[in-house]
């Protein structure tokens, strides 16, 4: 994630992600922000989803759909959304709960 985001909304997003990643016990280095015409976020997780022990997991967020937990299939294809949370007012605590309820170590 870039250190400085000059646009106020992206600065606020970075601060929000700092809270989410802190609550998850990881850092901003686990995040990628795409601030194209549809802002989206990828947060790499260390945990695995139940039933998919060999697949990397991530939290995804975009301004249209909110949060989703996803798995990487390892085939080089797009991520597979395993669970979607269609709420736009979700805070860091809710995002953390979203991840920890659906992802097991």
C-alpha positions in Angstrom: 0.0 0.0 0.0 1.3 3.4 -0.8 2.5 5.6 2.1 0.8 8.8 1.0 -2.6 9.1 -0.6 -3.3 12.7 -1.6 -7.1 12.4 -2.0 -9.0 12.9 1.3 -11.3 10.0 0.7 -8.4 7.7 0.0 -6.6 9.0 3.1 -9.7 8.1 5.1 -9.8 4.6 3.5 -6.2 4.1 4.4 -6.9 5.0 8.1 -9.9 2.7 8.0 -7.7 -0.1 6.6 -5.1 0.6 9.3 -7.9 -0.1 11.9 -9.0 -3.3 10.1 -5.6 -4.7 9.7 -4.6 -3.8 13.3 -7.6 -5.6 14.6 -6.7 -8.7 12.4 -3.2 -8.7 13.8 -1.6 -7.8 10.4 -0.3 -4.6 8.9 -1.0 -2.4 6.0 1.6 -4.3 4.1 -1.0 -7.0 3.6 -3.3 -4.6 1.7 -3.5 -3.5 -1.9 -5.8 -0.6 -2.8 -6.9 0.0 -6.4 -8.3 3.5 -6.6 -9.6 3.2 -10.1 -13.1 4.3 -11.0 -14.4 1.6 -8.6 -12.2 1.7 -5.4 -11.4 -1.7 -4.2 -9.2 -3.3 -1.5 -7.4 -6.7 -1.2 -6.3 -7.8 2.3 -4.2 -10.9 2.4 -5.0 -13.2 5.4 -2.8 -15.9 7.0 -5.8 -18.0 7.9 -7.6 -20.6 5.7 -11.3 -21.0 5.0 -12.8 -24.3 6.4 -13.0 -26.8 3.6 -10.2 -25.1 1.6 -7.0 -25.8 3.7 -4.7 -25.5 0.7 -6.0 -22.2 -0.6 -4.8 -18.7 0.3 -7.6 -16.4 1.7 -8.3 -12.7 1.5 -10.8 -10.1 2.5 -12.0 -8.1 -0.5 -13.8 -4.8 -0.4 -15.2 -2.5 -3.0 -17.4 0.6 -2.8 -20.2 -1.1 -4.6 -20.5 -4.4 -2.8 -18.8 -4.0 0.5 -16.8 -6.8 2.1 -16.3 -10.4 0.9 -14.1 -13.3 2.0 -12.4 -15.0 -0.9 -10.1 -17.9 -1.7 -7.4 -18.1 -4.3 -7.6 -21.3 -6.3 -4.0 -21.5 -7.2 -4.9 -21.9 -10.9 -4.1 -18.3 -11.7 -7.8 -17.5 -12.2 -9.8 -14.8 -10.4 -10.5 -15.1 -6.7 -13.6 -17.0 -5.7 -15.9 -15.1 -3.3 -16.7 -17.5 -0.5 -18.8 -15.1 1.5 -20.1 -11.6 0.7 -21.2 -9.0 3.3 -23.4 -6.5 1.5 -23.1 -3.7 4.0 -21.5 -0.4 3.3 -21.4 0.9 6.9 -19.2 -1.9 8.2 -16.4 -0.8 10.5 -13.1 -2.3 11.4 -14.6 -4.4 14.3 -17.3 -5.8 12.0 -14.8 -6.5 9.2 -12.6 -8.3 11.8 -15.6 -10.4 13.0 -16.5 -11.1 9.4 -13.1 -12.5 8.8 -12.7 -14.5 12.0 -16.2 -16.0 12.0 -15.7 -17.3 8.5 -12.0 -18.1 8.5 -10.4 -20.8 10.6 -6.7 -21.2 11.4 
